[in-house]
Amino acid sequence: MSRPGGARVHRVEVGDMGNNVYVLECPVTGESLIVDGCFEPERILEAAQGTRVVGIVQTHGHFDHVQALPRLKEALGVPVYAHPGDDYPVAVDRSVGDGDSIAFGSCAARVLHTPGHTPGSICLLVDGDLISGDTLFPGGPGNTFGDRRAFETIIASVRDKLFTLPEDTRVHPGHGEPTTIGAERPHLQEWIERGW
C-alpha cells in the first residue's frame, strides 16, 4: 500500500497475538525499514526480500514486539532504532526522539514520541501513513493497564500528536486492521469518558 511517489507500506501479521510488522520500502531505491521485530523472524525476513533493509525501528519495548529482534539484528546486521524510554533485548544502536527523521533511500520516517502505552512508545509518520504501534487502534488508544496517569498521557499523545494530522492519514496499528485519523478523531471524548 502506498501513495503516488511515497513509501510503500507492507504489512505481515505474525505470532498468535495478531501482531503487525511493517516493511517500509522506498520505491526509488528499494531501501527499507522493518518496524517491530515481533515474532516469526523468518517470515519477517521473507516479507522484506527484494528490498535492502537499512534499519529496524521499534515502536516500543513490550515483549510481544521484540521476540524476533535478536534474530533480525543478527541476520541483517543493521542498526536498531528506538526511544530510550523502553528496554530491549538487544543493544539499541540509535536512540530516537520526537521530531527525528530516519532515512531509507529517498524516503524518511518522522518520529513522533507518543508515551502512554509505554514511556518510550513512538509512532512513525511516512508521507500520508502513520505507523501507530500500540498507541492508536481502530476504536481507541492502546492499553494502559488501569494506570490513570498513563491513560491521561496516552490521551494527550493521541490528541496533541496524532489528531493534528490530516483526516486522510492512514493509521497502521500494531495489531488489527488499518483505519484513518478522520475515522478515529470524532471519538476522542468517548474514550476519555469510558476511561480506556
Buried (B, 14 or more C-beta within 10 A) or exposed (E): EBBEEBBBBBBBBBBEEEBBBBBBBBBEBBBBBBBBBBBBBEBBBEBBEEBBBBBBBBBBBBEBBBBBBBBBBEBBEBBBBBBEBBEBEBEBEEEBEEEBEBEBBEBBBBBBBBBBBBBBBBBBBBBBBBBBBBBBBBEBBBBBEEEEEBBEBBBEBBBEBBBEBEEEBBBBBBBBEBBBBBBBBEEBEEBBEEEE
